[in-house]
Amino acid sequence: MIEHVLTVRKRRIRINPSYAVAGGKSSDSLVLDLDPEWDGLSVRVVLGEGEGAVEADWDGEPMVLPDGPLAEPGWLPFTVVGEADGSQIVTEAAPHAFRVVEGGYVKEVS
């Protein structure tokens, strides 16, 4: 499994490695490296945007990236949201921080 580290500094996102290969199934995970501003907040990660966005709560452990957003090649926007006691912080837009690249041909795995 490839582990991607999503780093947030001053609400700016950086992801390393910054790509995944389309067609994998439960093959990529995400770890968050957040600056102290996020301490004590409930944190969730949003993959994609609009109707197709997928949200996942982060519990401090590596999370497996859902297959859906990684199914098709293209840019995959990421957002991190932190909430506590009626306040909320959000990372800046990161529409080109992560790219799903085309995978080679494989038979469908069931």
Contact map, one row per residue, 1 for C-alpha under 8 A:
11100000000000000000000001111000000000000000000000000000000000000000000000000000000000000000000000000000000000
11110000000000000000000000111000000000000000000000000000000000000000000000000000000000000000000000000000000000
11111000000000001000000000011110000000000000000000000000000001000000000000000000000000000000000000000000000000
01111100000000111100000000011110000000000000000000000000000000000000000000000000000000000000000000000000000000
00111110000000111000000000000111100000000000000000000000000000000000000000000000000000000000000000000000000000
00011111000011110000000000000111100000000000000000000000000000000000000000000000000000000000000000000000000000
00001111100111100000000000000001110000000000000000000000000000000000000000000000000000000000000000000000000000
00000111111111000000000000000001111000000000000000000000000000000000000000000000000000000010000000000000000000
00000011111110000000000000000000011000000000000000000000000000000000000000000000000000000000000000000000000000
00000001111100000000000000000000001000000000000000000000000000000000000000000000000000000000000000000000000000
00000001111110000000000000000000000000000000000000000000000000000000000000000000000000000111000000000000000000
00000011111111000000000000000000000000000000000000000000000000000000000000000000000000000011010000000000000000
00000111101111100000000000000000000000000000000000000000000000000000000000000010000000000011010010000000000000
00000111000111110000000000000000000000000000000000000000000000000000000000000000000000000000000010000000000000
00011110000011111100000000000000000000000000000000000000000000000000000000000000000000000000000011000000000000
00011100000001111110000000000000000000000000000000000000000000000000000000000000000000000000000000000000000000
00111000000000111111000000000000000000000000000000000000000000000000000000000000000000000000000000000000000000
00010000000000111111000000000000000000000000000000000000000000000000000000000000000000000000000011100000000000
00000000000000011111100000000000000000000000000000000000000000000000000000000000000000000000000001111000000000
00000000000000001111110000010000000000000000000000000000000000000000010000000000000000000000000001111000000000
00000000000000000011111100000000000000000000000000000000000000000000010010000000000000000000000000011110000000
00000000000000000001111100000000000000000000000000000000000000000000011110000000000000000000000000011110000000
00000000000000000000111110000000000000000000000000000000000000000010011100000000000000000000000000000010000000
00000000000000000000111111110000000000000000000000000000000000000010011000000000000000000000000000000000000000
00000000000000000000001111100000000000000000000000000000000000000010000000000000000000000000000000000000000000
10000000000000000000000111111000000000000000000000000000000000011110000000000000000000000000000000000000000000
11000000000000000000000111111000000000000000000000000000000000011000000000000000000000000000000000000000000000
11110000000000000001000101111100000000000000000000000000000000011000000000000000000000000000000000000000000000
11110000000000000000000001111110000000000000000000000000000001111000000000000000000000000000000000000000000000
00111100000000000000000000011111000000000000000000000000000001111000000000000000000000000000000000000000000000
00111100000000000000000000001111100000000000000000000000000111100000000000000000000000000000000000000000000000
00001111000000000000000000000111110000000000000000000000000101000000000000000000000000000000000000000000000000
00001111000000000000000000000011111000000000000000000000000000000000000000000000000000000000000000000000000000
00000011100000000000000000000001111111000000000000000000000000000000000000000000000000000000000000000000000000
00000001110000000000000000000000111111100000000000000000000000000000000000000000000000000000000000000000000000
00000000000000000000000000000000011111100000000000000000000000000000000000000000000000000000000000000000000000
00000000000000000000000000000000011111100000000000000000000000000000000000000000000000000000000000000000000000
00000000000000000000000000000000011111111010000000000000000000000000000000000000010000000000000000000000000000
00000000000000000000000000000000001111111000000000000000000000000000000000000000000000000000000000000000000000
00000000000000000000000000000000000001111100000000000000000000000000000000000000000100000000000000000000000000
00000000000000000000000000000000000001111110000000000000000000000000000000000000011100000000000000000000000000
00000000000000000000000000000000000000011111000000000000110000000000000000000000011100000000000000000000000000
00000000000000000000000000000000000001001111100000000000111000000000000000000001111000000000000000000000000000
00000000000000000000000000000000000000000111110000000011110000000000000000000001110000000000000000000000000000
00000000000000000000000000000000000000000011111000000011110000000000000000000111100000000000000000000000000000
00000000000000000000000000000000000000000001111110001111000000000000000000000111100000000000000000000000000000
00000000000000000000000000000000000000000000111110001110000000000000100000011110000000000000000000000000000000
00000000000000000000000000000000000000000000011111011100000000000000100000011100000000000000000000000000000000
00000000000000000000000000000000000000000000011111111100000000000000000000001000000000000000000000000000000000
00000000000000000000000000000000000000000000000111111000000000000000000000000000000000000000000000000000000000
00000000000000000000000000000000000000000000000011111000000000000000000000000000000000000000000000000000000000
00000000000000000000000000000000000000000000000111111100000000000000000000000000000000000000000000000000000000
00000000000000000000000000000000000000000000011111111110000000000000000000000000000000000000000000000000000000
00000000000000000000000000000000000000000000011110011111000000000000100000000000000000000000000000000000000000
00000000000000000000000000000000000000000001111000001111100000000000000000000000000000000000000000000000000000
00000000000000000000000000000000000000000001110000000111110000000000000000000000000000000000000000000000000000
00000000000000000000000000000000000000000111100000000011111000000000000000000000000000000000000000000000000000
00000000000000000000000000000000000000000111100000000001111110100000000000000000000000000000000000000000000000
00000000000000000000000000000000000000000010000000000000111110000000000000000000000000000000000000000000000000
00000000000000000000000000000011000000000000000000000000011111000000000000000000000000000000000000000000000000
00000000000000000000000000000010000000000000000000000000011111100000000000000000000000000000000000000000000000
00100000000000000000000000001111000000000000000000000000000111110000000000000000000000000000000000000000000000
00000000000000000000000000001110000000000000000000000000010011111000000000000000000000000000000000000000000000
00000000000000000000000001111100000000000000000000000000000001111100000000000000000000000000000000000000000000
00000000000000000000000001111100000000000000000000000000000000111110000000000000000000000000000000000000000000
00000000000000000000000001000000000000000000000000000000000000011111110000000000000000000000000000000000000000
00000000000000000000001111000000000000000000000000000000000000001111111000000000000000000000000000000000000000
00000000000000000000000000000000000000000000000000000000000000000111111000000000000000000000000000000000000000
00000000000000000000000000000000000000000000001100000100000000000111111100010000000000000000000000000000000000
00000000000000000001111100000000000000000000000000000000000000000111111110000000000000000000000000010000000000
00000000000000000000011100000000000000000000000000000000000000000011111110000000000000000000000000000000000000
00000000000000000000011000000000000000000000000000000000000000000000111111000000000000000000000000011100000000
00000000000000000000110000000000000000000000000000000000000000000000011111100000000000000000000000111100000000
00000000000000000000000000000000000000000000000000000000000000000000000111110000000000000000000000111000000000
00000000000000000000000000000000000000000000000000000000000000000000000011111000000000000000001111110000000000
00000000000000000000000000000000000000000000001100000000000000000000100001111100000000000000001111110000000000
00000000000000000000000000000000000000000000001110000000000000000000000000111110000000000000111111000000000000
00000000000000000000000000000000000000000000111100000000000000000000000000011111000000000000111011000000000000
00000000000010000000000000000000000000000000111000000000000000000000000000001111100000000111110000000000000000
00000000000000000000000000000000000000000011110000000000000000000000000000000111110000000110000000000000000000
00000000000000000000000000000000000000000011110000000000000000000000000000000011111000011110000000000000000000
00000000000000000000000000000000000001001111000000000000000000000000000000000001111100011100000000000000000000
00000000000000000000000000000000000000001110000000000000000000000000000000000000111111111000000000000000000000
00000000000000000000000000000000000000011100000000000000000000000000000000000000011111110000000000000000000000
00000000000000000000000000000000000000000000000000000000000000000000000000000000001111100000000000000000000000
00000000000000000000000000000000000000000000000000000000000000000000000000000000001111110000000000000000000000
00000000000000000000000000000000000000000000000000000000000000000000000000000000001111111000000000000000000000
00000000000000000000000000000000000000000000000000000000000000000000000000000000111101111100000000000000000000
00000000000000000000000000000000000000000000000000000000000000000000000000000000111000111110000000000000000000
00000000001000000000000000000000000000000000000000000000000000000000000000000011110000011111000000000000000000
00000001001110000000000000000000000000000000000000000000000000000000000000000011100000001111100000000000000000
00000000001110000000000000000000000000000000000000000000000000000000000000000010000000000111110000000000000000
00000000000000000000000000000000000000000000000000000000000000000000000000001110000000000011111000000000000000
00000000000110000000000000000000000000000000000000000000000000000000000000001110000000000001111110000000000000
00000000000000000000000000000000000000000000000000000000000000000000000000111100000000000000111111000000000000
00000000000000000000000000000000000000000000000000000000000000000000000000111000000000000000011111100000000000
00000000000011100100000000000000000000000000000000000000000000000000000000111100000000000000011111100000000000
00000000000000100111000000000000000000000000000000000000000000000000000000111100000000000000001111110000000000
00000000000000000111000000000000000000000000000000000000000000000000000011110000000000000000000111111000000000
00000000000000000011110000000000000000000000000000000000000000000000010111110000000000000000000001111100000000
00000000000000000011110000000000000000000000000000000000000000000000000111000000000000000000000000111110000000
00000000000000000000110000000000000000000000000000000000000000000000000110000000000000000000000000011111000000
00000000000000000000111000000000000000000000000000000000000000000000000000000000000000000000000000001111100000
00000000000000000000000000000000000000000000000000000000000000000000000000000000000000000000000000000111110000
00000000000000000000000000000000000000000000000000000000000000000000000000000000000000000000000000000011111000
00000000000000000000000000000000000000000000000000000000000000000000000000000000000000000000000000000001111100
00000000000000000000000000000000000000000000000000000000000000000000000000000000000000000000000000000000111110
00000000000000000000000000000000000000000000000000000000000000000000000000000000000000000000000000000000011111
00000000000000000000000000000000000000000000000000000000000000000000000000000000000000000000000000000000001111
00000000000000000000000000000000000000000000000000000000000000000000000000000000000000000000000000000000000111
